[in-house]
């Protein structure tokens, strides 16, 4: 008897919300957006996507911090369905 094995490949898509504040909002022209991304997408992947879509974000993105669901997170953090991602730009002032 011959049993065939089939490899099943699929991707799971998920929706995340990105909220924009301050200089991000000014450059992007909106306060938030919903993105559909692949399962296992990381914060760093979204950072790269946004800079690719709008290269003027590069200098701000390099100095911004990541907040996911109201907590600071490293760029390698994996995103999940319905996460809310915010990039917090540097604040002015000081030397």
PDB file of N, CA, C and O in Angstrom, chain B, residues numbered from 101:
ATOM      1  N   UNK B 101       0.847  -1.167   0.000  1.00  0.00           N
ATOM      2  CA  UNK B 101       0.000   0.000   0.000  1.00  0.00           C
ATOM      3  C   UNK B 101       0.899   1.238   0.000  1.00  0.00           C
ATOM      4  O   UNK B 101       1.867   1.320   0.756  1.00  0.00           O
ATOM      5  N   UNK B 102       0.560   2.193  -0.857  1.00  0.00           N
ATOM      6  CA  UNK B 102       1.310   3.443  -0.952  1.00  0.00           C
ATOM      7  C   UNK B 102       0.476   4.555  -0.331  1.00  0.00           C
ATOM      8  O   UNK B 102      -0.686   4.761  -0.682  1.00  0.00           O
ATOM      9  N   UNK B 103       1.088   5.250   0.579  1.00  0.00           N
ATOM     10  CA  UNK B 103       0.419   6.400   1.210  1.00  0.00           C
ATOM     11  C   UNK B 103       1.148   7.648   0.771  1.00  0.00           C
ATOM     12  O   UNK B 103       2.355   7.775   0.978  1.00  0.00           O
ATOM     13  N   UNK B 104       0.435   8.553   0.177  1.00  0.00           N
ATOM     14  CA  UNK B 104       1.071   9.792  -0.256  1.00  0.00           C
ATOM     15  C   UNK B 104       1.006  10.809   0.876  1.00  0.00           C
ATOM     16  O   UNK B 104       0.038  10.884   1.633  1.00  0.00           O
ATOM     17  N   UNK B 105       2.051  11.566   0.952  1.00  0.00           N
ATOM     18  CA  UNK B 105       2.088  12.629   1.950  1.00  0.00           C
ATOM     19  C   UNK B 105       2.015  13.962   1.222  1.00  0.00           C
ATOM     20  O   UNK B 105       2.773  14.206   0.283  1.00  0.00           O
ATOM     21  N   UNK B 106       1.130  14.796   1.643  1.00  0.00           N
ATOM     22  CA  UNK B 106       0.994  16.122   1.062  1.00  0.00           C
ATOM     23  C   UNK B 106       1.445  17.144   2.091  1.00  0.00           C
ATOM     24  O   UNK B 106       1.087  17.086   3.267  1.00  0.00           O
ATOM     25  N   UNK B 107       2.223  18.056   1.613  1.00  0.00           N
ATOM     26  CA  UNK B 107       2.662  19.144   2.475  1.00  0.00           C
ATOM     27  C   UNK B 107       1.686  20.294   2.276  1.00  0.00           C
ATOM     28  O   UNK B 107       1.487  20.772   1.159  1.00  0.00           O
ATOM     29  N   UNK B 108       1.100  20.716   3.340  1.00  0.00           N
ATOM     30  CA  UNK B 108       0.127  21.803   3.271  1.00  0.00           C
ATOM     31  C   UNK B 108       0.809  23.084   3.720  1.00  0.00           C
ATOM     32  O   UNK B 108       1.349  23.169   4.823  1.00  0.00           O
ATOM     33  N   UNK B 109       0.774  24.065   2.856  1.00  0.00           N
ATOM     34  CA  UNK B 109       1.358  25.367   3.179  1.00  0.00           C
ATOM     35  C   UNK B 109       0.247  26.404   3.199  1.00  0.00           C
ATOM     36  O   UNK B 109      -0.579  26.463   2.288  1.00  0.00           O
ATOM     37  N   UNK B 110       0.234  27.194   4.211  1.00  0.00           N
ATOM     38  CA  UNK B 110      -0.723  28.282   4.276  1.00  0.00           C
ATOM     39  C   UNK B 110      -0.154  29.377   5.157  1.00  0.00           C
ATOM     40  O   UNK B 110       0.727  29.155   5.987  1.00  0.00           O
ATOM     41  N   UNK B 111      -0.685  30.549   4.947  1.00  0.00           N
ATOM     42  CA  UNK B 111      -0.279  31.654   5.805  1.00  0.00           C
ATOM     43  C   UNK B 111      -1.504  32.158   6.545  1.00  0.00           C
ATOM     44  O   UNK B 111      -2.617  32.165   6.018  1.00  0.00           O
ATOM     45  N   UNK B 112      -1.280  32.562   7.730  1.00  0.00           N
ATOM     46  CA  UNK B 112      -2.354  33.142   8.515  1.00  0.00           C
ATOM     47  C   UNK B 112      -2.153  34.651   8.511  1.00  0.00           C
ATOM     48  O   UNK B 112      -1.085  35.148   8.870  1.00  0.00           O
ATOM     49  N   UNK B 113      -3.153  35.347   8.117  1.00  0.00           N
ATOM     50  CA  UNK B 113      -3.082  36.803   8.146  1.00  0.00           C
ATOM     51  C   UNK B 113      -3.778  37.297   9.399  1.00  0.00           C
ATOM     52  O   UNK B 113      -4.704  36.670   9.914  1.00  0.00           O
ATOM     53  N   UNK B 114      -3.309  38.431   9.872  1.00  0.00           N
ATOM     54  CA  UNK B 114      -3.914  39.037  11.048  1.00  0.00           C
ATOM     55  C   UNK B 114      -3.972  40.541  10.854  1.00  0.00           C
ATOM     56  O   UNK B 114      -3.222  41.112  10.062  1.00  0.00           O
ATOM     57  N   UNK B 115      -4.857  41.159  11.574  1.00  0.00           N
ATOM     58  CA  UNK B 115      -4.992  42.610  11.509  1.00  0.00           C
ATOM     59  C   UNK B 115      -4.384  43.226  12.766  1.00  0.00           C
ATOM     60  O   UNK B 115      -4.569  42.743  13.883  1.00  0.00           O
ATOM     61  N   UNK B 116      -3.650  44.316  12.532  1.00  0.00           N
ATOM     62  CA  UNK B 116      -3.114  45.104  13.639  1.00  0.00           C
ATOM     63  C   UNK B 116      -3.482  46.566  13.400  1.00  0.00           C
ATOM     64  O   UNK B 116      -3.758  46.974  12.271  1.00  0.00           O
ATOM     65  N   UNK B 117      -3.481  47.333  14.460  1.00  0.00           N
ATOM     66  CA  UNK B 117      -3.744  48.770  14.350  1.00  0.00           C
ATOM     67  C   UNK B 117      -2.457  49.516  14.654  1.00  0.00           C
ATOM     68  O   UNK B 117      -1.762  49.215  15.624  1.00  0.00           O
ATOM     69  N   UNK B 118      -2.151  50.492  13.812  1.00  0.00           N
ATOM     70  CA  UNK B 118      -1.016  51.377  14.073  1.00  0.00           C
ATOM     71  C   UNK B 118      -1.582  52.761  14.336  1.00  0.00           C
ATOM     72  O   UNK B 118      -2.380  53.272  13.550  1.00  0.00           O
ATOM     73  N   UNK B 119      -1.172  53.364  15.436  1.00  0.00           N
ATOM     74  CA  UNK B 119      -1.581  54.729  15.758  1.00  0.00           C
ATOM     75  C   UNK B 119      -0.381  55.640  15.590  1.00  0.00           C
ATOM     76  O   UNK B 119       0.736  55.300  15.979  1.00  0.00           O
ATOM     77  N   UNK B 120      -0.628  56.803  15.004  1.00  0.00           N
ATOM     78  CA  UNK B 120       0.440  57.762  14.718  1.00  0.00           C
ATOM     79  C   UNK B 120       0.247  59.024  15.536  1.00  0.00           C
ATOM     80  O   UNK B 120      -0.863  59.545  15.643  1.00  0.00           O
ATOM     81  N   UNK B 121       1.337  59.512  16.113  1.00  0.00           N
ATOM     82  CA  UNK B 121       1.320  60.732  16.901  1.00  0.00           C
ATOM     83  C   UNK B 121       2.406  61.681  16.418  1.00  0.00           C
ATOM     84  O   UNK B 121       3.375  61.272  15.778  1.00  0.00           O
ATOM     85  N   UNK B 122       2.226  62.947  16.735  1.00  0.00           N
ATOM     86  CA  UNK B 122       3.237  63.995  16.523  1.00  0.00           C
ATOM     87  C   UNK B 122       3.793  63.978  15.102  1.00  0.00           C
ATOM     88  O   UNK B 122       3.030  64.028  14.138  1.00  0.00           O
ATOM     89  N   UNK B 123       5.113  63.908  14.966  1.00  0.00           N
ATOM     90  CA  UNK B 123       5.750  63.998  13.646  1.00  0.00           C
ATOM     91  C   UNK B 123       5.350  62.841  12.736  1.00  0.00           C
ATOM     92  O   UNK B 123       5.306  63.014  11.518  1.00  0.00           O
ATOM     93  N   UNK B 124       5.059  61.677  13.288  1.00  0.00           N
ATOM     94  CA  UNK B 124       4.587  60.568  12.454  1.00  0.00           C
ATOM     95  C   UNK B 124       3.255  60.932  11.805  1.00  0.00           C
ATOM     96  O   UNK B 124       3.061  60.717  10.608  1.00  0.00           O
ATOM     97  N   UNK B 125       2.350  61.478  12.589  1.00  0.00           N
ATOM     98  CA  UNK B 125       1.036  61.853  12.065  1.00  0.00           C
ATOM     99  C   UNK B 125       1.181  62.919  10.984  1.00  0.00           C
ATOM    100  O   UNK B 125       0.510  62.860   9.953  1.00  0.00           O
ATOM    101  N   UNK B 126       2.054  63.889  11.220  1.00  0.00           N
ATOM    102  CA  UNK B 126       2.266  64.953  10.239  1.00  0.00           C
ATOM    103  C   UNK B 126       2.780  64.403   8.913  1.00  0.00           C
ATOM    104  O   UNK B 126       2.301  64.803   7.852  1.00  0.00           O
ATOM    105  N   UNK B 127       3.742  63.499   8.962  1.00  0.00           N
ATOM    106  CA  UNK B 127       4.329  62.948   7.734  1.00  0.00           C
ATOM    107  C   UNK B 127       3.414  61.953   7.033  1.00  0.00           C
ATOM    108  O   UNK B 127       3.377  61.907   5.803  1.00  0.00           O
ATOM    109  N   UNK B 128       2.679  61.161   7.796  1.00  0.00           N
ATOM    110  CA  UNK B 128       1.822  60.137   7.207  1.00  0.00           C
ATOM    111  C   UNK B 128       0.468  60.707   6.801  1.00  0.00           C
ATOM    112  O   UNK B 128      -0.153  60.229   5.852  1.00  0.00           O
ATOM    113  N   UNK B 129       0.015  61.721   7.517  1.00  0.00           N
ATOM    114  CA  UNK B 129      -1.241  62.367   7.154  1.00  0.00           C
ATOM    115  C   UNK B 129      -2.486  61.702   7.712  1.00  0.00           C
ATOM    116  O   UNK B 129      -3.594  61.964   7.243  1.00  0.00           O
ATOM    117  N   UNK B 130      -2.316  60.850   8.701  1.00  0.00           N
ATOM    118  CA  UNK B 130      -3.470  60.224   9.352  1.00  0.00           C
ATOM    119  C   UNK B 130      -3.096  59.822  10.770  1.00  0.00           C
ATOM    120  O   UNK B 130      -1.917  59.707  11.105  1.00  0.00           O
ATOM    121  N   UNK B 131      -4.102  59.611  11.591  1.00  0.00           N
ATOM    122  CA  UNK B 131      -3.867  59.286  12.985  1.00  0.00           C
ATOM    123  C   UNK B 131      -3.738  57.809  13.274  1.00  0.00           C
ATOM    124  O   UNK B 131      -3.146  57.421  14.282  1.00  0.00           O
ATOM    125  N   UNK B 132      -4.285  56.980  12.404  1.00  0.00           N
ATOM    126  CA  UNK B 132      -4.176  55.542  12.607  1.00  0.00           C
ATOM    127  C   UNK B 132      -4.506  54.808  11.318  1.00  0.00           C
ATOM    128  O   UNK B 132      -5.086  55.375  10.391  1.00  0.00           O
ATOM    129  N   UNK B 133      -4.128  53.542  11.276  1.00  0.00           N
ATOM    130  CA  UNK B 133      -4.495  52.695  10.147  1.00  0.00           C
ATOM    131  C   UNK B 133      -4.520  51.249  10.592  1.00  0.00           C
ATOM    132  O   UNK B 133      -3.843  50.863  11.544  1.00  0.00           O
ATOM    133  N   UNK B 134      -5.310  50.454   9.890  1.00  0.00           N
ATOM    134  CA  UNK B 134      -5.342  49.018  10.106  1.00  0.00           C
ATOM    135  C   UNK B 134      -4.516  48.360   9.022  1.00  0.00           C
ATOM    136  O   UNK B 134      -4.658  48.679   7.841  1.00  0.00           O
ATOM    137  N   UNK B 135      -3.660  47.447   9.421  1.00  0.00           N
ATOM    138  CA  UNK B 135      -2.839  46.706   8.469  1.00  0.00           C
ATOM    139  C   UNK B 135      -3.135  45.222   8.601  1.00  0.00           C
ATOM    140  O   UNK B 135      -3.326  44.710   9.704  1.00  0.00           O
ATOM    141  N   UNK B 136      -3.170  44.541   7.471  1.00  0.00           N
ATOM    142  CA  UNK B 136      -3.240  43.092   7.467  1.00  0.00           C
ATOM    143  C   UNK B 136      -1.830  42.594   7.197  1.00  0.00           C
ATOM    144  O   UNK B 136      -1.229  42.918   6.172  1.00  0.00           O
ATOM    145  N   UNK B 137      -1.314  41.813   8.116  1.00  0.00           N
ATOM    146  CA  UNK B 137       0.072  41.326   8.024  1.00  0.00           C
ATOM    147  C   UNK B 137       0.090  39.817   8.216  1.00  0.00           C
ATOM    148  O   UNK B 137      -0.866  39.224   8.714  1.00  0.00           O
ATOM    149  N   UNK B 138       1.185  39.218   7.814  1.00  0.00           N
ATOM    150  CA  UNK B 138       1.354  37.774   7.967  1.00  0.00           C
ATOM    151  C   UNK B 138       1.576  37.403   9.430  1.00  0.00           C
ATOM    152  O   UNK B 138       2.094  38.193  10.219  1.00  0.00           O
ATOM    153  N   UNK B 139       1.181  36.208   9.763  1.00  0.00           N
ATOM    154  CA  UNK B 139       1.448  35.667  11.086  1.00  0.00           C
ATOM    155  C   UNK B 139       2.952  35.708  11.337  1.00  0.00           C
ATOM    156  O   UNK B 139       3.739  35.491  10.415  1.00  0.00           O
ATOM    157  N   UNK B 140       3.349  35.978  12.552  1.00  0.00           N
ATOM    158  CA  UNK B 140       4.750  36.041  12.984  1.00  0.00           C
ATOM    159  C   UNK B 140       5.471  37.304  12.521  1.00  0.00           C
ATOM    160  O   UNK B 140       6.699  37.364  12.579  1.00  0.00           O
ATOM    161  N   UNK B 141       4.735  38.306  12.066  1.00  0.00           N
ATOM    162  CA  UNK B 141       5.337  39.595  11.751  1.00  0.00           C
ATOM    163  C   UNK B 141       5.830  40.231  13.040  1.00  0.00           C
ATOM    164  O   UNK B 141       5.171  40.148  14.076  1.00  0.00           O
ATOM    165  N   UNK B 142       6.996  40.868  12.970  1.00  0.00           N
ATOM    166  CA  UNK B 142       7.594  41.508  14.139  1.00  0.00           C
ATOM    167  C   UNK B 142       7.487  43.029  14.021  1.00  0.00           C
ATOM    168  O   UNK B 142       7.233  43.562  12.941  1.00  0.00           O
ATOM    169  N   UNK B 143       7.679  43.700  15.119  1.00  0.00           N
ATOM    170  CA  UNK B 143       7.664  45.163  15.131  1.00  0.00           C
ATOM    171  C   UNK B 143       8.686  45.702  14.134  1.00  0.00           C
ATOM    172  O   UNK B 143       8.389  46.647  13.403  1.00  0.00           O
ATOM    173  N   UNK B 144       9.872  45.122  14.091  1.00  0.00           N
ATOM    174  CA  UNK B 144      10.915  45.583  13.174  1.00  0.00           C
ATOM    175  C   UNK B 144      10.458  45.479  11.710  1.00  0.00           C
ATOM    176  O   UNK B 144      10.855  46.296  10.880  1.00  0.00           O
ATOM    177  N   UNK B 145       9.639  44.493  11.397  1.00  0.00           N
ATOM    178  CA  UNK B 145       9.117  44.348  10.034  1.00  0.00           C
ATOM    179  C   UNK B 145       8.182  45.502   9.683  1.00  0.00           C
ATOM    180  O   UNK B 145       8.203  46.007   8.560  1.00  0.00           O
ATOM    181  N   UNK B 146       7.369  45.912  10.639  1.00  0.00           N
ATOM    182  CA  UNK B 146       6.451  47.034  10.404  1.00  0.00           C
ATOM    183  C   UNK B 146       7.245  48.331  10.275  1.00  0.00           C
ATOM    184  O   UNK B 146       6.934  49.171   9.430  1.00  0.00           O
ATOM    185  N   UNK B 147       8.262  48.495  11.105  1.00  0.00           N
ATOM    186  CA  UNK B 147       9.124  49.685  10.990  1.00  0.00           C
ATOM    187  C   UNK B 147       9.697  49.777   9.574  1.00  0.00           C
ATOM    188  O   UNK B 147       9.666  50.843   8.958  1.00  0.00           O
ATOM    189  N   UNK B 148      10.217  48.668   9.064  1.00  0.00           N
ATOM    190  CA  UNK B 148      10.807  48.649   7.716  1.00  0.00           C
ATOM    191  C   UNK B 148       9.751  48.927   6.648  1.00  0.00           C
ATOM    192  O   UNK B 148      10.013  49.657   5.692  1.00  0.00           O
ATOM    193  N   UNK B 149       8.579  48.359   6.803  1.00  0.00           N
ATOM    194  CA  UNK B 149       7.496  48.581   5.847  1.00  0.00           C
ATOM    195  C   UNK B 149       7.113  50.054   5.783  1.00  0.00           C
ATOM    196  O   UNK B 149       6.936  50.608   4.698  1.00  0.00           O
ATOM    197  N   UNK B 150       6.987  50.683   6.938  1.00  0.00           N
ATOM    198  CA  UNK B 150       6.585  52.094   6.961  1.00  0.00           C
ATOM    199  C   UNK B 150       7.645  52.986   6.332  1.00  0.00           C
ATOM    200  O   UNK B 150       7.312  53.925   5.610  1.00  0.00           O
ATOM    201  N   UNK B 151       8.904  52.708   6.594  1.00  0.00           N
ATOM    202  CA  UNK B 151       9.989  53.504   5.993  1.00  0.00           C
ATOM    203  C   UNK B 151      10.046  53.264   4.481  1.00  0.00           C
ATOM    204  O   UNK B 151      10.320  54.180   3.706  1.00  0.00           O
ATOM    205  N   UNK B 152       9.785  52.030   4.080  1.00  0.00           N
ATOM    206  CA  UNK B 152       9.763  51.730   2.643  1.00  0.00           C
ATOM    207  C   UNK B 152       8.640  52.508   1.949  1.00  0.00           C
ATOM    208  O   UNK B 152       8.825  53.030   0.850  1.00  0.00           O
ATOM    209  N   UNK B 153       7.485  52.580   2.598  1.00  0.00           N
ATOM    210  CA  UNK B 153       6.348  53.318   2.032  1.00  0.00           C
ATOM    211  C   UNK B 153       6.564  54.823   2.064  1.00  0.00           C
ATOM    212  O   UNK B 153       6.086  55.543   1.188  1.00  0.00           O
ATOM    213  N   UNK B 154       7.291  55.299   3.082  1.00  0.00           N
ATOM    214  CA  UNK B 154       7.507  56.735   3.241  1.00  0.00           C
ATOM    215  C   UNK B 154       8.932  56.968   3.759  1.00  0.00           C
ATOM    216  O   UNK B 154       9.140  57.051   4.969  1.00  0.00           O
ATOM    217  N   UNK B 155       9.909  57.073   2.856  1.00  0.00           N
ATOM    218  CA  UNK B 155      11.315  57.215   3.265  1.00  0.00           C
ATOM    219  C   UNK B 155      11.597  58.402   4.183  1.00  0.00           C
ATOM    220  O   UNK B 155      12.594  58.396   4.905  1.00  0.00           O
ATOM    221  N   UNK B 156      10.735  59.419   4.169  1.00  0.00           N
ATOM    222  CA  UNK B 156      10.962  60.574   5.055  1.00  0.00           C
ATOM    223  C   UNK B 156      10.822  60.202   6.532  1.00  0.00           C
ATOM    224  O   UNK B 156      11.213  60.978   7.404  1.00  0.00           O
ATOM    225  N   UNK B 157      10.271  59.029   6.818  1.00  0.00           N
ATOM    226  CA  UNK B 157      10.144  58.583   8.209  1.00  0.00           C
ATOM    227  C   UNK B 157      11.459  58.067   8.794  1.00  0.00           C
ATOM    228  O   UNK B 157      11.583  57.954  10.014  1.00  0.00           O
ATOM    229  N   UNK B 158      12.428  57.756   7.956  1.00  0.00           N
ATOM    230  CA  UNK B 158      13.665  57.106   8.391  1.00  0.00           C
ATOM    231  C   UNK B 158      14.332  57.792   9.598  1.00  0.00           C
ATOM    232  O   UNK B 158      14.598  57.122  10.595  1.00  0.00           O
ATOM    233  N   UNK B 159      14.609  59.101   9.539  1.00  0.00           N
ATOM    234  CA  UNK B 159      15.312  59.701  10.688  1.00  0.00           C
ATOM    235  C   UNK B 159      14.490  59.681  11.975  1.00  0.00           C
ATOM    236  O   UNK B 159      15.052  59.552  13.063  1.00  0.00           O
ATOM    237  N   UNK B 160      13.194  59.804  11.867  1.00  0.00           N
ATOM    238  CA  UNK B 160      12.334  59.776  13.060  1.00  0.00           C
ATOM    239  C   UNK B 160      12.233  58.353  13.586  1.00  0.00           C
ATOM    240  O   UNK B 160      12.303  58.123  14.793  1.00  0.00           O
ATOM    241  N   UNK B 161      12.066  57.396  12.672  1.00  0.00           N
ATOM    242  CA  UNK B 161      11.923  55.993  13.064  1.00  0.00           C
ATOM    243  C   UNK B 161      13.180  55.497  13.784  1.00  0.00           C
ATOM    244  O   UNK B 161      13.086  54.725  14.738  1.00  0.00           O
ATOM    245  N   UNK B 162      14.344  55.937  13.330  1.00  0.00           N
ATOM    246  CA  UNK B 162      15.602  55.504  13.961  1.00  0.00           C
ATOM    247  C   UNK B 162      15.684  55.907  15.426  1.00  0.00           C
ATOM    248  O   UNK B 162      16.330  55.230  16.225  1.00  0.00           O
ATOM    249  N   UNK B 163      15.027  57.013  15.781  1.00  0.00           N
ATOM    250  CA  UNK B 163      15.118  57.522  17.155  1.00  0.00           C
ATOM    251  C   UNK B 163      13.854  57.259  17.973  1.00  0.00           C
ATOM    252  O   UNK B 163      13.771  57.669  19.130  1.00  0.00           O
ATOM    253  N   UNK B 164      12.882  56.586  17.387  1.00  0.00           N
ATOM    254  CA  UNK B 164      11.623  56.349  18.101  1.00  0.00           C
ATOM    255  C   UNK B 164      11.672  55.051  18.903  1.00  0.00           C
ATOM    256  O   UNK B 164      12.503  54.177  18.656  1.00  0.00           O
ATOM    257  N   UNK B 165      10.767  54.949  19.862  1.00  0.00           N
ATOM    258  CA  UNK B 165      10.624  53.712  20.639  1.00  0.00           C
ATOM    259  C   UNK B 165       9.293  53.059  20.279  1.00  0.00           C
ATOM    260  O   UNK B 165       8.380  53.717  19.779  1.00  0.00           O
ATOM    261  N   UNK B 166       9.199  51.772  20.538  1.00  0.00           N
ATOM    262  CA  UNK B 166       8.017  50.992  20.175  1.00  0.00           C
ATOM    263  C   UNK B 166       7.141  50.763  21.400  1.00  0.00           C
ATOM    264  O   UNK B 166       7.632  50.439  22.481  1.00  0.00           O
ATOM    265  N   UNK B 167       5.848  50.936  21.212  1.00  0.00           N
ATOM    266  CA  UNK B 167       4.900  50.582  22.261  1.00  0.00           C
ATOM    267  C   UNK B 167       3.853  49.654  21.645  1.00  0.00           C
ATOM    268  O   UNK B 167       3.276  49.953  20.600  1.00  0.00           O
ATOM    269  N   UNK B 168       3.627  48.551  22.297  1.00  0.00           N
ATOM    270  CA  UNK B 168       2.662  47.560  21.835  1.00  0.00           C
ATOM    271  C   UNK B 168       1.667  47.323  22.948  1.00  0.00           C
ATOM    272  O   UNK B 168       2.022  46.865  24.034  1.00  0.00           O
ATOM    273  N   UNK B 169       0.409  47.641  22.663  1.00  0.00           N
ATOM    274  CA  UNK B 169      -0.650  47.485  23.662  1.00  0.00           C
ATOM    275  C   UNK B 169      -0.292  48.197  24.975  1.00  0.00           C
ATOM    276  O   UNK B 169      -0.467  47.655  26.067  1.00  0.00           O
ATOM    277  N   UNK B 170       0.212  49.422  24.832  1.00  0.00           N
ATOM    278  CA  UNK B 170       0.510  50.314  25.952  1.00  0.00           C
ATOM    279  C   UNK B 170       1.730  49.907  26.781  1.00  0.00           C
ATOM    280  O   UNK B 170       1.853  50.309  27.938  1.00  0.00           O
ATOM    281  N   UNK B 171       2.631  49.112  26.196  1.00  0.00           N
ATOM    282  CA  UNK B 171       3.872  48.724  26.874  1.00  0.00           C
ATOM    283  C   UNK B 171       5.035  48.886  25.906  1.00  0.00           C
ATOM    284  O   UNK B 171       4.916  48.576  24.720  1.00  0.00           O
ATOM    285  N   UNK B 172       6.155  49.371  26.416  1.00  0.00           N
ATOM    286  CA  UNK B 172       7.348  49.468  25.584  1.00  0.00           C
ATOM    287  C   UNK B 172       7.858  48.061  25.281  1.00  0.00           C
ATOM    288  O   UNK B 172       7.909  47.196  26.155  1.00  0.00           O
ATOM    289  N   UNK B 173       8.236  47.855  24.009  1.00  0.00           N
ATOM    290  CA  UNK B 173       8.717  46.531  23.593  1.00  0.00           C
ATOM    291  C   UNK B 173       9.927  46.670  22.671  1.00  0.00           C
ATOM    292  O   UNK B 173      10.089  47.698  22.013  1.00  0.00           O
ATOM    293  N   UNK B 174      10.773  45.644  22.620  1.00  0.00           N
ATOM    294  CA  UNK B 174      11.884  45.664  21.666  1.00  0.00           C
ATOM    295  C   UNK B 174      11.381  45.414  20.240  1.00  0.00           C
ATOM    296  O   UNK B 174      10.279  44.903  20.036  1.00  0.00           O
ATOM    297  N   UNK B 175      12.197  45.777  19.279  1.00  0.00           N
ATOM    298  CA  UNK B 175      11.810  45.671  17.867  1.00  0.00           C
ATOM    299  C   UNK B 175      11.596  44.233  17.412  1.00  0.00           C
ATOM    300  O   UNK B 175      10.892  44.006  16.428  1.00  0.00           O
ATOM    301  N   UNK B 176      12.177  43.267  18.091  1.00  0.00           N
ATOM    302  CA  UNK B 176      12.042  41.859  17.681  1.00  0.00           C
ATOM    303  C   UNK B 176      10.746  41.208  18.183  1.00  0.00           C
ATOM    304  O   UNK B 176      10.513  40.024  17.937  1.00  0.00           O
ATOM    305  N   UNK B 177       9.916  41.969  18.877  1.00  0.00           N
ATOM    306  CA  UNK B 177       8.666  41.435  19.417  1.00  0.00           C
ATOM    307  C   UNK B 177       7.741  40.996  18.286  1.00  0.00           C
ATOM    308  O   UNK B 177       7.561  41.719  17.306  1.00  0.00           O
ATOM    309  N   UNK B 178       7.160  39.816  18.428  1.00  0.00           N
ATOM    310  CA  UNK B 178       6.223  39.276  17.443  1.00  0.00           C
ATOM    311  C   UNK B 178       4.832  39.839  17.718  1.00  0.00           C
ATOM    312  O   UNK B 178       4.387  39.912  18.864  1.00  0.00           O
ATOM    313  N   UNK B 179       4.161  40.234  16.644  1.00  0.00           N
ATOM    314  CA  UNK B 179       2.825  40.805  16.747  1.00  0.00           C
ATOM    315  C   UNK B 179       1.757  39.709  16.727  1.00  0.00           C
ATOM    316  O   UNK B 179       1.983  38.604  16.235  1.00  0.00           O
ATOM    317  N   UNK B 180       0.589  40.049  17.276  1.00  0.00           N
ATOM    318  CA  UNK B 180      -0.547  39.129  17.307  1.00  0.00           C
ATOM    319  C   UNK B 180      -1.810  39.857  16.832  1.00  0.00           C
ATOM    320  O   UNK B 180      -1.858  41.086  16.780  1.00  0.00           O
ATOM    321  N   UNK B 181      -2.798  39.084  16.497  1.00  0.00           N
ATOM    322  CA  UNK B 181      -4.081  39.607  16.028  1.00  0.00           C
ATOM    323  C   UNK B 181      -4.591  40.699  16.968  1.00  0.00           C
ATOM    324  O   UNK B 181      -4.583  40.540  18.188  1.00  0.00           O
ATOM    325  N   UNK B 182      -5.032  41.807  16.378  1.00  0.00           N
ATOM    326  CA  UNK B 182      -5.644  42.944  17.092  1.00  0.00           C
ATOM    327  C   UNK B 182      -4.674  43.729  17.977  1.00  0.00           C
ATOM    328  O   UNK B 182      -5.119  44.514  18.815  1.00  0.00           O
ATOM    329  N   UNK B 183      -3.384  43.543  17.817  1.00  0.00           N
ATOM    330  CA  UNK B 183      -2.427  44.357  18.566  1.00  0.00           C
ATOM    331  C   UNK B 183      -2.525  45.816  18.125  1.00  0.00           C
ATOM    332  O   UNK B 183      -2.889  46.115  16.987  1.00  0.00           O
ATOM    333  N   UNK B 184      -2.193  46.716  19.048  1.00  0.00           N
ATOM    334  CA  UNK B 184      -2.122  48.141  18.746  1.00  0.00           C
ATOM    335  C   UNK B 184      -0.668  48.579  18.899  1.00  0.00           C
ATOM    336  O   UNK B 184      -0.090  48.487  19.982  1.00  0.00           O
ATOM    337  N   UNK B 185      -0.092  49.052  17.811  1.00  0.00           N
ATOM    338  CA  UNK B 185       1.313  49.422  17.760  1.00  0.00           C
ATOM    339  C   UNK B 185       1.448  50.933  17.623  1.00  0.00           C
ATOM    340  O   UNK B 185       0.758  51.563  16.822  1.00  0.00           O
ATOM    341  N   UNK B 186       2.344  51.500  18.416  1.00  0.00           N
ATOM    342  CA  UNK B 186       2.605  52.938  18.379  1.00  0.00           C
ATOM    343  C   UNK B 186       4.120  53.138  18.336  1.00  0.00           C
ATOM    344  O   UNK B 186       4.866  52.484  19.065  1.00  0.00           O
ATOM    345  N   UNK B 187       4.551  54.039  17.482  1.00  0.00           N
ATOM    346  CA  UNK B 187       5.956  54.439  17.462  1.00  0.00           C
ATOM    347  C   UNK B 187       6.017  55.824  18.100  1.00  0.00           C
ATOM    348  O   UNK B 187       5.401  56.773  17.614  1.00  0.00           O
ATOM    349  N   UNK B 188       6.757  55.924  19.178  1.00  0.00           N
ATOM    350  CA  UNK B 188       6.811  57.172  19.929  1.00  0.00           C
ATOM    351  C   UNK B 188       8.050  57.938  19.486  1.00  0.00           C
ATOM    352  O   UNK B 188       9.179  57.519  19.740  1.00  0.00           O
ATOM    353  N   UNK B 189       7.821  59.079  18.813  1.00  0.00           N
ATOM    354  CA  UNK B 189       8.954  59.853  18.308  1.00  0.00           C
ATOM    355  C   UNK B 189       9.699  60.543  19.439  1.00  0.00           C
ATOM    356  O   UNK B 189       9.177  60.696  20.543  1.00  0.00           O
ATOM    357  N   UNK B 190      10.919  60.956  19.149  1.00  0.00           N
ATOM    358  CA  UNK B 190      11.686  61.676  20.172  1.00  0.00           C
ATOM    359  C   UNK B 190      10.992  62.989  20.515  1.00  0.00           C
ATOM    360  O   UNK B 190      10.337  63.602  19.672  1.00  0.00           O
ATOM    361  N   UNK B 191      11.147  63.401  21.753  1.00  0.00           N
ATOM    362  CA  UNK B 191      10.572  64.674  22.165  1.00  0.00           C
ATOM    363  C   UNK B 191      11.612  65.767  22.033  1.00  0.00           C
ATOM    364  O   UNK B 191      12.813  65.501  22.086  1.00  0.00           O
ATOM    365  N   UNK B 192      11.159  66.979  21.865  1.00  0.00           N
ATOM    366  CA  UNK B 192      12.066  68.110  21.712  1.00  0.00           C
ATOM    367  C   UNK B 192      12.593  68.583  23.052  1.00  0.00           C
ATOM    368  O   UNK B 192      12.167  68.128  24.113  1.00  0.00           O
ATOM    369  N   UNK B 193      13.522  69.499  22.969  1.00  0.00           N
ATOM    370  CA  UNK B 193      14.064  70.092  24.181  1.00  0.00           C
ATOM    371  C   UNK B 193      15.391  69.476  24.568  1.00  0.00           C
ATOM    372  O   UNK B 193      15.798  68.448  24.026  1.00  0.00           O
ATOM    373  N   UNK B 194      16.036  70.094  25.480  1.00  0.00           N
ATOM    374  CA  UNK B 194      17.311  69.582  25.962  1.00  0.00           C
ATOM    375  C   UNK B 194      18.442  69.905  25.005  1.00  0.00           C
ATOM    376  O   UNK B 194      18.242  70.583  23.998  1.00  0.00           O
ATOM    377  N   UNK B 195      19.605  69.427  25.318  1.00  0.00           N
ATOM    378  CA  UNK B 195      20.794  69.686  24.494  1.00  0.00           C
ATOM    379  C   UNK B 195      21.311  68.401  23.937  1.00  0.00           C
ATOM    380  O   UNK B 195      22.308  68.398  23.214  1.00  0.00           O
TER     381      UNK B 195
END
